[in-house]
Amino acid sequence: MRFLSIALALLLGTLGFVSFSATAAEANLKTVAALYKDKTALAGKTISAQGKVVKVNNGIMGRNFVHVQDGSGDAKAGTNNLVVTSKQTAAVGDQVTISGLVVINRDFGSGYSYPLLIEEATVTVKK
């Protein structure tokens, strides 16, 4: 019976069950606008999002600040730009997927305050 279970698991993996998991992960991506809208409920949770890098500030306070936009949100309301801190970086114009911890009302002092910040993120550049 154990052999049949192992064989079935291998067969499912071969038939693309693993690719289903990748598709499910992509389905969990949040838009920038949705992150701002649900930021209070998402605080302390790990999220994933994707978009285009529009600004990068490397090496500030021991981290890189990557600004990502996906076309959602409202520029006038300030809900179109997702600021991400990471040990990784990307170049302006790169399409990226990020995954990190949602932090709200983060104040670094000296005027650097963020109503929404994604910290300790992984940044993956799409090829």
FISEKE-734392 format. One record per residue (C-alpha): z, x, y; residue in three letters. Coordinates in nm, 4 decimals, padded with zeros to 6 digits. Layout:
REM residues N
[[Z, X, Y], 'Ala']
...
***
This chain:
REM residues 127
[[00.0000, 00.0000, 00.0000], 'Met']
[[00.0804, 00.2878, 00.2383], 'Arg']
[[-00.2666, 00.4321, 00.1744], 'Phe']
[[-00.4294, 00.1020, 00.2777], 'Leu']
[[-00.2307, 00.0957, 00.6030], 'Ser']
[[-00.3393, 00.4501, 00.6881], 'Ile']
[[-00.7001, 00.3726, 00.5980], 'Ala']
[[-00.6972, 00.0608, 00.8163], 'Leu']
[[-00.5517, 00.2543, 01.1105], 'Ala']
[[-00.8218, 00.5206, 01.0773], 'Leu']
[[-01.0928, 00.2567, 01.0549], 'Leu']
[[-00.9700, 00.0791, 01.3673], 'Leu']
[[-00.9634, 00.4075, 01.5569], 'Gly']
[[-01.3148, 00.4889, 01.4420], 'Thr']
[[-01.4450, 00.1456, 01.5424], 'Leu']
[[-01.3345, 00.1908, 01.9031], 'Gly']
[[-00.9808, 00.0574, 01.9135], 'Phe']
[[-00.8893, 00.3708, 02.1090], 'Val']
[[-01.1535, 00.2947, 02.3733], 'Ser']
[[-01.0002, -00.0542, 02.4067], 'Phe']
[[-00.6791, 00.1144, 02.5221], 'Ser']
[[-00.8665, 00.3040, 02.7939], 'Ala']
[[-01.0261, -00.0197, 02.9113], 'Thr']
[[-00.6858, -00.1892, 02.9161], 'Ala']
[[-00.5500, 00.0952, 03.1337], 'Ala']
[[-00.8363, 00.0500, 03.3800], 'Glu']
[[-00.7604, -00.3221, 03.3945], 'Ala']
[[-00.4093, -00.2349, 03.5210], 'Asn']
[[-00.5413, -00.0542, 03.8290], 'Leu']
[[-00.4061, -00.1904, 04.1562], 'Lys']
[[-00.6048, -00.2167, 04.4776], 'Thr']
[[-00.4628, -00.0641, 04.7932], 'Val']
[[-00.4269, -00.4120, 04.9453], 'Ala']
[[-00.2432, -00.5406, 04.6352], 'Ala']
[[-00.0026, -00.2468, 04.6495], 'Leu']
[[00.0877, -00.3258, 05.0100], 'Tyr']
[[00.1177, -00.6975, 04.9341], 'Lys']
[[00.3463, -00.6439, 04.6319], 'Asp']
[[00.5202, -00.3232, 04.7443], 'Lys']
[[00.8732, -00.4665, 04.7304], 'Thr']
[[00.8300, -00.5894, 04.3726], 'Ala']
[[00.6602, -00.2631, 04.2712], 'Leu']
[[00.9230, -00.0313, 04.4247], 'Ala']
[[01.0492, 00.2132, 04.1641], 'Gly']
[[00.7631, 00.1384, 03.9240], 'Lys']
[[00.4743, 00.3583, 03.8219], 'Thr']
[[00.1313, 00.2285, 03.9205], 'Ile']
[[-00.2308, 00.3394, 03.8970], 'Ser']
[[-00.5019, 00.2986, 04.1586], 'Ala']
[[-00.8377, 00.4449, 04.2449], 'Gln']
[[-01.0418, 00.5093, 04.5534], 'Gly']
[[-01.2006, 00.7650, 04.7813], 'Lys']
[[-01.0053, 01.0528, 04.9351], 'Val']
[[-01.0303, 01.0242, 05.3146], 'Val']
[[-00.7754, 01.2865, 05.4232], 'Lys']
[[-00.5788, 01.5699, 05.2637], 'Val']
[[-00.2803, 01.7679, 05.3940], 'Asn']
[[-00.1874, 02.0409, 05.1477], 'Asn']
[[00.1375, 02.2352, 05.1233], 'Gly']
[[00.3606, 02.0184, 05.3392], 'Ile']
[[00.7248, 02.0076, 05.2290], 'Met']
[[00.6280, 02.1501, 04.8900], 'Gly']
[[00.3707, 01.8798, 04.8134], 'Arg']
[[00.0189, 01.7696, 04.8955], 'Asn']
[[-00.0444, 01.4472, 05.0866], 'Phe']
[[-00.3643, 01.2754, 04.9714], 'Val']
[[-00.4886, 00.9654, 05.1549], 'His']
[[-00.6895, 00.7238, 04.9396], 'Val']
[[-00.8868, 00.4140, 05.0400], 'Gln']
[[-01.0718, 00.1676, 04.8163], 'Asp']
[[-01.2239, -00.0681, 05.0733], 'Gly']
[[-00.9437, -00.3234, 05.0452], 'Ser']
[[-00.6719, -00.3898, 05.2970], 'Gly']
[[-00.6770, -00.4237, 05.6744], 'Asp']
[[-00.7148, -00.1166, 05.8944], 'Ala']
[[-00.5589, -00.2935, 06.1960], 'Lys']
[[-00.2528, -00.3905, 05.9904], 'Ala']
[[-00.2364, -00.0426, 05.8328], 'Gly']
[[-00.2731, -00.1742, 05.4778], 'Thr']
[[-00.5992, 00.0012, 05.3883], 'Asn']
[[-00.4719, 00.3570, 05.3406], 'Asn']
[[-00.2654, 00.4683, 05.0429], 'Leu']
[[-00.0684, 00.7891, 05.0945], 'Val']
[[00.0002, 00.9826, 04.7758], 'Val']
[[00.2179, 01.2915, 04.7294], 'Thr']
[[00.1345, 01.5253, 04.4445], 'Ser']
[[00.1401, 01.8836, 04.3236], 'Lys']
[[-00.2322, 01.8286, 04.2605], 'Gln']
[[-00.4936, 01.7892, 04.5299], 'Thr']
[[-00.8476, 01.6677, 04.5840], 'Ala']
[[-01.1166, 01.7114, 04.8455], 'Ala']
[[-01.2185, 01.4622, 05.1117], 'Val']
[[-01.4929, 01.2454, 04.9630], 'Gly']
[[-01.3725, 01.2752, 04.6012], 'Asp']
[[-01.3411, 00.9553, 04.3996], 'Gln']
[[-00.9987, 00.9714, 04.2327], 'Val']
[[-00.7635, 00.7838, 04.0070], 'Thr']
[[-00.3969, 00.8257, 04.0911], 'Ile']
[[-00.0833, 00.7350, 03.9038], 'Ser']
[[00.2630, 00.7658, 04.0505], 'Gly']
[[00.5925, 00.6125, 04.1556], 'Leu']
[[00.5987, 00.3444, 04.4277], 'Val']
[[00.8453, 00.4240, 04.7060], 'Val']
[[00.8891, 00.2028, 05.0116], 'Ile']
[[01.0208, 00.2879, 05.3582], 'Asn']
[[01.0223, 00.6646, 05.2948], 'Arg']
[[01.1284, 00.8592, 05.6048], 'Asp']
[[01.0837, 01.2378, 05.6032], 'Phe']
[[01.2045, 01.2647, 05.9647], 'Gly']
[[01.0130, 01.4038, 06.2633], 'Ser']
[[00.8042, 01.0871, 06.2828], 'Gly']
[[00.6781, 01.1020, 05.9241], 'Tyr']
[[00.7705, 00.7588, 05.7950], 'Ser']
[[00.5790, 00.5569, 05.5364], 'Tyr']
[[00.6203, 00.1864, 05.4565], 'Pro']
[[00.4492, 00.2574, 05.1213], 'Leu']
[[00.4169, 00.5917, 04.9464], 'Leu']
[[00.3120, 00.6897, 04.5949], 'Ile']
[[00.5166, 00.9947, 04.4982], 'Glu']
[[00.4969, 01.2554, 04.2222], 'Glu']
[[00.1465, 01.1323, 04.1448], 'Ala']
[[-00.1166, 01.2676, 03.9147], 'Thr']
[[-00.4541, 01.2878, 04.0841], 'Val']
[[-00.7630, 01.2818, 03.8630], 'Thr']
[[-01.1002, 01.3472, 04.0240], 'Val']
[[-01.3815, 01.1374, 03.8767], 'Lys']
[[-01.6919, 01.3334, 03.7862], 'Lys']
***
